[in-house]
Amino acid sequence: MKKCVLLMLSIFAVVPVYGQEAGNRIYGNAGYYQQKRPQTASGTLGNSGEGYAIEASVLTNLKPDAFVVVFGVNDEGANPASSNQKVNSKIAELIQKMKPLGIEANDVFIDFITQNRVYDFTVSGTQATEKFTGFETKKTIAIRYKSRELFERIVSAAAEARIFDLIKVDYIVRDFDSVRAGLFEAAGKVIKSKEQKYATLGISLGVVGLSVEKYDVTYPSEAYQRYQAYETGDAEVENEQGASSRVVQRKSFSFFYQPFEAGSFDAVLAPLGLEPVVQYSIYLRVQYQVKRSSIG
């Protein structure tokens, strides 16, 4: 006799595993909420044994100057030359298809990754025998482009060239020096503003020195979160021996861009828009000593 127990469940699962233009590498990311997050102000003025410290954390959201998309290309052949020729043929076809998009030779870089032997099994009755079948060549092709609108056209061209492994999309910001200078200046203003605010409470502080100057940068590919949303039932079926089995349907994951929240920072220089951006931040901490304190 079979026993069947049914329990209906409503499930909306958010799985904090971080992943628009991200690339397949988001499947291997460690997790948005587990990733290293920018250091922000703790809100604590007193520092035991070290006098006082005033902190500032400032964020800016940077639109990229350019993008670099990376595809993986691989193929097999009876010998190394054959597998390499097949890969080169795909890459040459893609390069040819990108010329009408204005992508020049200096915007393309090809990286030879691996060339290895390939083995497979032949089955005869109850015996499986492994045998050598040929060679596989793997390369990557990196393509730089400036207009976001070109992305899907490049992906389509790659598919026509039988290249389907979209590994990643990097966002390029060229002038980080001026970005750092702007962040430092803004953080300094936050520090001075807090110092003046505390003075209204009768807390007069003298600067001892700068103790921390720390910058963090987060790229869009590091800020994707993975989730599943579905409703299903739960069933368990047992036979006379107490064994049970259950066959489930594949439920695909979705991804969405989840940048750092502006509310965690003292100031945001450039607000977040609709599209993914490079998030650059500074954490500044200045040590003080009390000059005089008179409340009331």
GIJO-V640728 format. One record per residue. N is the residue number from 0. OMEGA is omega as a letter, one per 40 degrees, with the letter a starting at -180 (* if undefined). D_FIRST is the distance of its C-alpha to the first C-alpha in Angstrom with 2 decimals. Layout:
# GIJO-V640728
n=N omega=OMEGA d_first=D_FIRST
n=N omega=OMEGA d_first=D_FIRST
This chain:
# GIJO-V640728
n=0 omega=i d_first=0.00
n=1 omega=i d_first=3.78
n=2 omega=a d_first=6.62
n=3 omega=i d_first=9.88
n=4 omega=a d_first=13.28
n=5 omega=i d_first=16.41
n=6 omega=a d_first=19.95
n=7 omega=a d_first=22.99
n=8 omega=i d_first=25.89
n=9 omega=a d_first=29.44
n=10 omega=i d_first=30.95
n=11 omega=a d_first=34.56
n=12 omega=i d_first=35.06
n=13 omega=a d_first=38.57
n=14 omega=a d_first=38.69
n=15 omega=i d_first=42.19
n=16 omega=a d_first=42.70
n=17 omega=a d_first=46.00
n=18 omega=* d_first=47.06
n=19 omega=a d_first=52.37
n=20 omega=a d_first=53.72
n=21 omega=a d_first=51.80
n=22 omega=a d_first=50.58
n=23 omega=a d_first=47.47
n=24 omega=i d_first=48.39
n=25 omega=i d_first=46.96
n=26 omega=a d_first=43.52
n=27 omega=a d_first=44.82
n=28 omega=a d_first=46.60
n=29 omega=i d_first=45.84
n=30 omega=a d_first=45.44
n=31 omega=a d_first=47.82
n=32 omega=i d_first=47.53
n=33 omega=a d_first=47.75
n=34 omega=i d_first=50.77
n=35 omega=a d_first=54.23
n=36 omega=i d_first=55.64
n=37 omega=i d_first=59.39
n=38 omega=i d_first=61.05
n=39 omega=a d_first=62.13
n=40 omega=a d_first=64.37
n=41 omega=a d_first=62.92
n=42 omega=a d_first=65.12
n=43 omega=a d_first=66.55
n=44 omega=a d_first=70.34
n=45 omega=i d_first=70.91
n=46 omega=a d_first=70.36
n=47 omega=i d_first=70.78
n=48 omega=a d_first=73.51
n=49 omega=a d_first=74.21
n=50 omega=a d_first=75.86
n=51 omega=i d_first=74.44
n=52 omega=i d_first=72.68
n=53 omega=a d_first=72.40
n=54 omega=i d_first=69.67
n=55 omega=i d_first=69.23
n=56 omega=a d_first=66.43
n=57 omega=a d_first=67.16
n=58 omega=i d_first=64.99
n=59 omega=a d_first=66.02
n=60 omega=a d_first=64.00
n=61 omega=i d_first=65.52
n=62 omega=a d_first=65.19
n=63 omega=i d_first=65.28
n=64 omega=a d_first=68.36
n=65 omega=i d_first=66.29
n=66 omega=i d_first=62.83
n=67 omega=i d_first=61.64
n=68 omega=a d_first=58.51
n=69 omega=i d_first=57.11
n=70 omega=i d_first=55.08
n=71 omega=a d_first=53.49
n=72 omega=i d_first=54.37
n=73 omega=i d_first=52.95
n=74 omega=a d_first=52.86
n=75 omega=i d_first=52.53
n=76 omega=a d_first=54.96
n=77 omega=i d_first=55.83
n=78 omega=a d_first=58.47
n=79 omega=a d_first=59.56
n=80 omega=a d_first=62.21
n=81 omega=a d_first=59.81
n=82 omega=i d_first=57.21
n=83 omega=i d_first=60.04
n=84 omega=i d_first=61.64
n=85 omega=i d_first=58.45
n=86 omega=a d_first=58.12
n=87 omega=i d_first=61.84
n=88 omega=i d_first=61.57
n=89 omega=a d_first=58.91
n=90 omega=i d_first=61.02
n=91 omega=i d_first=64.21
n=92 omega=i d_first=62.60
n=93 omega=a d_first=61.45
n=94 omega=i d_first=64.93
n=95 omega=a d_first=66.51
n=96 omega=a d_first=64.28
n=97 omega=a d_first=65.15
n=98 omega=i d_first=68.91
n=99 omega=i d_first=69.07
n=100 omega=i d_first=67.41
n=101 omega=a d_first=70.42
n=102 omega=a d_first=68.65
n=103 omega=a d_first=71.23
n=104 omega=a d_first=71.02
n=105 omega=i d_first=71.66
n=106 omega=a d_first=68.58
n=107 omega=i d_first=66.28
n=108 omega=a d_first=65.40
n=109 omega=a d_first=63.35
n=110 omega=i d_first=61.87
n=111 omega=a d_first=60.85
n=112 omega=a d_first=57.69
n=113 omega=i d_first=56.34
n=114 omega=a d_first=56.55
n=115 omega=i d_first=54.00
n=116 omega=i d_first=52.56
n=117 omega=i d_first=49.25
n=118 omega=i d_first=46.77
n=119 omega=a d_first=43.73
n=120 omega=i d_first=41.43
n=121 omega=a d_first=41.40
n=122 omega=i d_first=38.32
n=123 omega=a d_first=38.76
n=124 omega=a d_first=35.72
n=125 omega=a d_first=34.06
n=126 omega=i d_first=37.22
n=127 omega=a d_first=38.33
n=128 omega=i d_first=42.07
n=129 omega=i d_first=43.83
n=130 omega=i d_first=47.13
n=131 omega=a d_first=49.90
n=132 omega=a d_first=49.98
n=133 omega=a d_first=52.82
n=134 omega=i d_first=53.98
n=135 omega=i d_first=53.02
n=136 omega=i d_first=55.63
n=137 omega=i d_first=54.88
n=138 omega=i d_first=57.43
n=139 omega=i d_first=57.62
n=140 omega=i d_first=59.99
n=141 omega=a d_first=61.25
n=142 omega=i d_first=62.87
n=143 omega=i d_first=65.06
n=144 omega=a d_first=65.60
n=145 omega=a d_first=67.17
n=146 omega=i d_first=65.80
n=147 omega=a d_first=62.22
n=148 omega=a d_first=62.21
n=149 omega=a d_first=62.40
n=150 omega=a d_first=58.99
n=151 omega=i d_first=56.87
n=152 omega=i d_first=59.54
n=153 omega=i d_first=59.39
n=154 omega=i d_first=55.59
n=155 omega=i d_first=55.89
n=156 omega=i d_first=58.59
n=157 omega=i d_first=56.44
n=158 omega=i d_first=53.54
n=159 omega=i d_first=56.02
n=160 omega=i d_first=57.08
n=161 omega=i d_first=53.46
n=162 omega=a d_first=53.38
n=163 omega=a d_first=50.24
n=164 omega=i d_first=49.88
n=165 omega=a d_first=51.51
n=166 omega=a d_first=51.69
n=167 omega=i d_first=53.65
n=168 omega=i d_first=56.43
n=169 omega=i d_first=59.12
n=170 omega=a d_first=61.41
n=171 omega=i d_first=65.03
n=172 omega=a d_first=67.46
n=173 omega=a d_first=70.90
n=174 omega=i d_first=73.02
n=175 omega=a d_first=71.18
n=176 omega=i d_first=74.55
n=177 omega=i d_first=75.58
n=178 omega=i d_first=72.08
n=179 omega=a d_first=72.35
n=180 omega=i d_first=75.85
n=181 omega=i d_first=74.71
n=182 omega=a d_first=71.80
n=183 omega=i d_first=74.13
n=184 omega=a d_first=76.71
n=185 omega=i d_first=74.17
n=186 omega=i d_first=72.69
n=187 omega=i d_first=76.23
n=188 omega=i d_first=76.89
n=189 omega=i d_first=73.74
n=190 omega=a d_first=74.93
n=191 omega=i d_first=78.41
n=192 omega=i d_first=77.02
n=193 omega=i d_first=74.91
n=194 omega=i d_first=77.91
n=195 omega=i d_first=80.02
n=196 omega=i d_first=77.34
n=197 omega=i d_first=77.12
n=198 omega=i d_first=80.92
n=199 omega=i d_first=80.79
n=200 omega=a d_first=79.00
n=201 omega=i d_first=81.85
n=202 omega=a d_first=80.12
n=203 omega=a d_first=82.65
n=204 omega=i d_first=81.36
n=205 omega=a d_first=83.16
n=206 omega=i d_first=81.59
n=207 omega=i d_first=81.01
n=208 omega=i d_first=79.36
n=209 omega=a d_first=76.48
n=210 omega=a d_first=73.52
n=211 omega=i d_first=70.75
n=212 omega=a d_first=70.93
n=213 omega=i d_first=67.52
n=214 omega=i d_first=66.42
n=215 omega=i d_first=62.90
n=216 omega=i d_first=61.88
n=217 omega=i d_first=58.47
n=218 omega=a d_first=57.82
n=219 omega=a d_first=55.43
n=220 omega=i d_first=53.03
n=221 omega=a d_first=52.46
n=222 omega=i d_first=51.65
n=223 omega=a d_first=48.60
n=224 omega=a d_first=45.40
n=225 omega=i d_first=41.92
n=226 omega=i d_first=39.26
n=227 omega=i d_first=36.09
n=228 omega=i d_first=35.46
n=229 omega=i d_first=32.22
n=230 omega=a d_first=29.58
n=231 omega=i d_first=25.87
n=232 omega=i d_first=22.46
n=233 omega=a d_first=20.18
n=234 omega=i d_first=16.47
n=235 omega=a d_first=14.02
n=236 omega=a d_first=10.62
n=237 omega=i d_first=8.66
n=238 omega=a d_first=6.58
n=239 omega=a d_first=6.11
n=240 omega=i d_first=9.89
n=241 omega=i d_first=10.40
n=242 omega=a d_first=12.15
n=243 omega=i d_first=12.74
n=244 omega=i d_first=15.07
n=245 omega=i d_first=17.32
n=246 omega=a d_first=20.09
n=247 omega=i d_first=23.11
n=248 omega=i d_first=26.28
n=249 omega=i d_first=29.66
n=250 omega=a d_first=31.70
n=251 omega=i d_first=35.39
n=252 omega=i d_first=37.82
n=253 omega=a d_first=41.07
n=254 omega=i d_first=44.28
n=255 omega=a d_first=47.20
n=256 omega=a d_first=50.59
n=257 omega=a d_first=50.95
n=258 omega=i d_first=54.52
n=259 omega=a d_first=55.84
n=260 omega=i d_first=56.68
n=261 omega=a d_first=60.37
n=262 omega=i d_first=60.07
n=263 omega=a d_first=59.68
n=264 omega=i d_first=63.23
n=265 omega=a d_first=66.68
n=266 omega=i d_first=67.82
n=267 omega=a d_first=66.61
n=268 omega=i d_first=69.35
n=269 omega=a d_first=67.65
n=270 omega=i d_first=64.88
n=271 omega=i d_first=61.53
n=272 omega=a d_first=61.34
n=273 omega=a d_first=58.59
n=274 omega=i d_first=58.39
n=275 omega=a d_first=57.32
n=276 omega=i d_first=60.27
n=277 omega=a d_first=61.36
n=278 omega=a d_first=61.38
n=279 omega=a d_first=64.20
n=280 omega=i d_first=64.90
n=281 omega=i d_first=67.26
n=282 omega=a d_first=66.97
n=283 omega=i d_first=70.40
n=284 omega=a d_first=71.25
n=285 omega=i d_first=74.82
n=286 omega=a d_first=75.86
n=287 omega=i d_first=78.33
n=288 omega=a d_first=80.30
n=289 omega=i d_first=81.44
n=290 omega=i d_first=85.11
n=291 omega=a d_first=85.31
n=292 omega=i d_first=83.01
n=293 omega=i d_first=84.23
n=294 omega=i d_first=81.98
n=295 omega=* d_first=83.60
